[in-house]
Amino acid sequence: MTHADRPTDAPRPSLAAGIVRSLRPKQWAKNVLVVAAPVAAGVIDQGEVLLHTAGAFACFCAAASATYLVNDATDVEADRLHPTKRNRPIAAGVVSPGLAYALAAVLLVAALVGGFLLEPDFGWVLVAYLGLTTAYTYWLKEQPVLDIVAISAGFVLRAVGGAAAVGVPISEWFFIVTSFGALFMVTGKRHGESLDLADDAVAVRPALGAYTPSFLHYLRAVFSGGVLIAYCIWAFTSGQTNPDGAVLFQVSIVPFAVAILRYALLLDQGKGAEPEVLILSDRIVLGAGVVWAIIYGCAVYTS
C-alpha cells in the first residue's frame, strides 16, 4: 500500500478552513526575519521603523502565501504521494487548483502594491522574492544544489527586505551569517525529508535522488562552520564599532553556538524536515535563542 492509498480518519474540512490552511499561517513565522536588520541596527524602538517593519512583515506574509498556493496547485499530484502533504487542502480536493491560483493573484497584487507604497526599494525586494519563488516552483526545485540555494535565498531576501523597508544598511557580516544560517537549515530540511520519505523520496521530490547522506553531511558541516565563524567575526566587529557593548557582543557567541550545535545534533537525528516546528519545539534551541536575543539586545540598546 502506498502513502496515497492509506486511509485517513481526519474529517473533511470546510472550504473556508481549507483556504486558511492553504495560506500556511504557521509558515509566517519565517517572515519574522524582516525584524533582524532593524534590531541589529538598533532602530526597532522607533515608532516609524516599527510601523514599516510591521508592514514589511504583512507584505511578505501575503507574498509567501501566494507562492504556497501556486506551489501546492502546481504540485498537487506529487503531494498526493507524500505521507503528510497529501492532507493539504489542495491535494485533498478541498480547495480547487483554480481557486488557489485566483487567490494567489489577489495576494500577489496586494503584496506588491503594499510593498511599493511602503518603500520602493522594499517593493523591488518583493519582486526579487516572487521571481525566485516562481523559478523554484517551476524549475529550481528539481535541480540539485540549486534547490537548496533558492530556498536559502528566500530567507536572505526576507532579512534584506526588512532593511530596505526601514532604510538601514546591511553589514557584510550580517549578510554572511544570514546566508550560511539559511543554507544550514535548508540542508537539514533536505536530510530530514530524505529520511521521512524513504523510497518515495524521488517520486515526491526528484532532486532528493541526487543527494547522498554523505553529501548532505558535508554540506551541513560546511554551512554550520561557516555560520559560527561568521557570527564570531560579526560579534567582534560589532564590539569595535560599539565599544560599550563589546563584552556583551562577545558573550552572545556562547548561546548562539549552543543553539547551532544543538540544532546540528537534531538534524543529524533526521528531525529537520520542518525547521519551524523543530526550533519552536526543542527547549534547548529555544532557550539558547532567547538567551542570545536578550544578550544581543542589551548589547545594542543598553550600551
NUTI-758007 format. One record per residue (C-alpha): residue in one letter; x, y, z. Coordinates in steps of 0.25 Angstrom, whole numbers, plus 5000, padded with zeros to 4 digits. Example, Ala and Ser with C-alpha at 12.3 -4.5 7.8 and 13.67 -1.06 7.14 Angstrom:
REM residues 2
<A <5049 4982 5031>>
<S <5055 4996 5029>>
//
This chain:
REM residues 303
<M <5000 5000 5000>>
<T <5006 5014 4996>>
<H <5005 5026 5005>>
<A <4994 5031 4995>>
<D <4985 5019 4998>>
<R <4986 5019 5013>>
<P <4972 5024 5019>>
<T <4971 5036 5027>>
<D <4962 5037 5039>>
<A <4962 5053 5039>>
<P <4949 5059 5036>>
<R <4948 5067 5023>>
<P <4950 5082 5026>>
<S <4941 5093 5021>>
<L <4945 5101 5009>>
<A <4948 5113 5018>>
<A <4957 5105 5027>>
<G <4963 5099 5015>>
<I <4967 5113 5009>>
<V <4973 5117 5023>>
<R <4981 5104 5023>>
<S <4986 5106 5009>>
<L <4991 5120 5013>>
<R <5000 5113 5023>>
<P <4999 5123 5034>>
<K <5009 5115 5042>>
<Q <5020 5118 5032>>
<W <5018 5133 5034>>
<A <5028 5131 5046>>
<K <5039 5131 5035>>
<N <5035 5145 5032>>
<V <5040 5150 5045>>
<L <5053 5151 5039>>
<V <5049 5165 5034>>
<V <5052 5170 5048>>
<A <5066 5165 5048>>
<A <5073 5177 5041>>
<P <5065 5188 5049>>
<V <5068 5181 5062>>
<A <5083 5179 5059>>
<A <5083 5194 5055>>
<G <5077 5198 5068>>
<V <5065 5205 5062>>
<I <5054 5196 5064>>
<D <5049 5204 5076>>
<Q <5046 5216 5067>>
<G <5031 5217 5064>>
<E <5032 5219 5049>>
<V <5042 5208 5048>>
<L <5033 5199 5056>>
<L <5022 5202 5047>>
<H <5029 5200 5034>>
<T <5035 5187 5039>>
<A <5021 5182 5042>>
<G <5016 5186 5028>>
<A <5028 5178 5022>>
<F <5024 5166 5031>>
<A <5010 5167 5025>>
<C <5014 5168 5011>>
<F <5024 5156 5012>>
<C <5012 5148 5018>>
<A <5003 5152 5006>>
<A <5014 5149 4996>>
<A <5018 5136 5003>>
<S <5004 5131 5004>>
<A <5002 5134 4989>>
<T <5014 5125 4986>>
<Y <5010 5114 4995>>
<L <4996 5114 4987>>
<V <5003 5113 4974>>
<N <5013 5103 4978>>
<D <5002 5094 4984>>
<A <4993 5095 4972>>
<T <5005 5092 4963>>
<D <5010 5080 4971>>
<V <4996 5074 4974>>
<E <4999 5061 4968>>
<A <5013 5059 4975>>
<D <5007 5064 4988>>
<R <4997 5053 4988>>
<L <5008 5043 4988>>
<H <5014 5050 5001>>
<P <5011 5044 5015>>
<T <5007 5057 5020>>
<K <5005 5067 5009>>
<R <4994 5058 5003>>
<N <4986 5064 5014>>
<R <4988 5078 5009>>
<P <4974 5085 5005>>
<I <4978 5085 4990>>
<A <4984 5071 4989>>
<A <4972 5066 4997>>
<G <4962 5073 4988>>
<V <4956 5083 4998>>
<V <4962 5095 4990>>
<S <4962 5094 4975>>
<P <4975 5098 4968>>
<G <4967 5109 4960>>
<L <4962 5115 4973>>
<A <4977 5114 4978>>
<Y <4982 5122 4966>>
<A <4971 5133 4967>>
<L <4974 5135 4982>>
<A <4989 5135 4979>>
<A <4987 5146 4969>>
<V <4980 5155 4979>>
<L <4990 5153 4989>>
<L <5001 5156 4979>>
<V <4995 5169 4975>>
<A <4993 5173 4990>>
<A <5007 5169 4994>>
<L <5013 5177 4982>>
<V <5004 5189 4984>>
<G <5007 5190 4999>>
<G <5022 5188 4997>>
<F <5024 5199 4987>>
<L <5015 5208 4995>>
<L <5023 5205 5008>>
<E <5037 5207 5001>>
<P <5041 5206 4986>>
<D <5053 5198 4990>>
<F <5045 5188 4998>>
<G <5036 5187 4987>>
<W <5047 5182 4978>>
<V <5052 5172 4988>>
<L <5038 5166 4988>>
<V <5039 5166 4973>>
<A <5052 5158 4974>>
<Y <5046 5149 4985>>
<L <5034 5146 4976>>
<G <5043 5143 4964>>
<L <5051 5134 4972>>
<T <5040 5126 4977>>
<T <5033 5125 4963>>
<A <5046 5120 4957>>
<Y <5047 5110 4969>>
<T <5033 5105 4967>>
<Y <5034 5102 4952>>
<W <5049 5099 4951>>
<L <5059 5101 4962>>
<K <5053 5091 4972>>
<E <5056 5079 4962>>
<Q <5071 5084 4961>>
<P <5080 5078 4972>>
<V <5088 5088 4980>>
<L <5081 5100 4973>>
<D <5068 5096 4980>>
<I <5075 5098 4994>>
<V <5081 5111 4989>>
<A <5068 5116 4984>>
<I <5061 5113 4997>>
<S <5072 5119 5005>>
<A <5072 5132 4997>>
<G <5057 5133 5001>>
<F <5061 5134 5015>>
<V <5072 5144 5012>>
<L <5063 5153 5004>>
<R <5053 5154 5016>>
<A <5065 5159 5024>>
<V <5069 5169 5013>>
<G <5055 5173 5011>>
<G <5054 5177 5026>>
<A <5066 5186 5024>>
<A <5060 5192 5011>>
<A <5047 5195 5017>>
<V <5053 5204 5028>>
<G <5065 5209 5020>>
<V <5076 5203 5029>>
<P <5089 5198 5022>>
<I <5093 5183 5023>>
<S <5107 5180 5028>>
<E <5114 5169 5020>>
<W <5115 5160 5033>>
<F <5100 5161 5035>>
<F <5098 5156 5021>>
<I <5108 5145 5022>>
<V <5103 5140 5035>>
<T <5088 5140 5030>>
<S <5093 5133 5017>>
<F <5100 5122 5024>>
<G <5090 5120 5034>>
<A <5079 5119 5024>>
<L <5087 5109 5016>>
<F <5090 5101 5028>>
<M <5075 5100 5032>>
<V <5071 5096 5018>>
<T <5081 5085 5016>>
<G <5076 5079 5029>>
<K <5062 5080 5023>>
<R <5066 5072 5011>>
<H <5073 5062 5020>>
<G <5060 5061 5029>>
<E <5051 5059 5016>>
<S <5060 5048 5010>>
<L <5058 5040 5023>>
<D <5044 5043 5025>>
<L <5040 5039 5010>>
<A <5050 5028 5009>>
<D <5046 5020 4996>>
<D <5036 5031 4992>>
<A <5046 5042 4992>>
<V <5050 5043 4977>>
<A <5035 5042 4973>>
<V <5031 5053 4982>>
<R <5043 5062 4981>>
<P <5052 5058 4969>>
<A <5064 5066 4974>>
<L <5065 5057 4986>>
<G <5070 5046 4978>>
<A <5083 5053 4975>>
<Y <5086 5055 4990>>
<T <5094 5044 4997>>
<P <5095 5044 5012>>
<S <5110 5047 5012>>
<F <5108 5059 5003>>
<L <5097 5065 5012>>
<H <5106 5063 5024>>
<Y <5117 5070 5017>>
<L <5108 5082 5014>>
<R <5103 5083 5028>>
<A <5118 5083 5033>>
<V <5122 5094 5023>>
<F <5110 5103 5026>>
<S <5110 5101 5041>>
<G <5124 5104 5042>>
<G <5122 5116 5033>>
<V <5111 5122 5041>>
<L <5119 5120 5054>>
<I <5131 5126 5049>>
<A <5124 5138 5042>>
<Y <5116 5141 5055>>
<C <5129 5141 5063>>
<I <5135 5151 5054>>
<W <5122 5159 5053>>
<A <5121 5160 5069>>
<F <5136 5164 5070>>
<T <5134 5175 5059>>
<S <5121 5180 5065>>
<G <5129 5181 5078>>
<Q <5139 5190 5071>>
<T <5129 5199 5065>>
<N <5121 5200 5079>>
<P <5132 5198 5090>>
<D <5121 5200 5101>>
<G <5115 5187 5097>>
<A <5127 5179 5093>>
<V <5127 5169 5104>>
<L <5112 5166 5102>>
<F <5114 5164 5087>>
<Q <5125 5155 5090>>
<V <5117 5147 5101>>
<S <5106 5146 5091>>
<I <5115 5136 5084>>
<V <5112 5125 5094>>
<P <5097 5124 5093>>
<F <5098 5125 5078>>
<A <5108 5114 5077>>
<V <5099 5105 5087>>
<A <5087 5107 5078>>
<I <5095 5104 5065>>
<L <5101 5092 5071>>
<R <5088 5087 5077>>
<Y <5081 5089 5064>>
<A <5092 5081 5057>>
<L <5090 5069 5066>>
<L <5075 5069 5064>>
<L <5078 5070 5049>>
<D <5087 5058 5050>>
<Q <5076 5051 5056>>
<G <5067 5053 5044>>
<K <5058 5063 5051>>
<G <5060 5075 5041>>
<A <5049 5073 5031>>
<E <5040 5084 5038>>
<P <5050 5094 5043>>
<E <5040 5104 5048>>
<V <5034 5093 5057>>
<L <5047 5088 5061>>
<I <5052 5101 5066>>
<L <5039 5104 5074>>
<S <5038 5090 5080>>
<D <5052 5088 5085>>
<R <5054 5094 5099>>
<I <5070 5095 5097>>
<V <5069 5102 5084>>
<L <5058 5111 5088>>
<G <5065 5114 5101>>
<A <5078 5117 5095>>
<G <5071 5126 5085>>
<V <5064 5134 5096>>
<V <5077 5136 5104>>
<W <5084 5140 5091>>
<A <5073 5150 5088>>
<I <5074 5156 5102>>
<I <5089 5158 5102>>
<Y <5090 5163 5088>>
<G <5078 5173 5091>>
<C <5085 5178 5103>>
<A <5098 5180 5095>>
<V <5091 5188 5084>>
<Y <5081 5196 5093>>
<T <5086 5198 5107>>
<S <5101 5200 5103>>
//
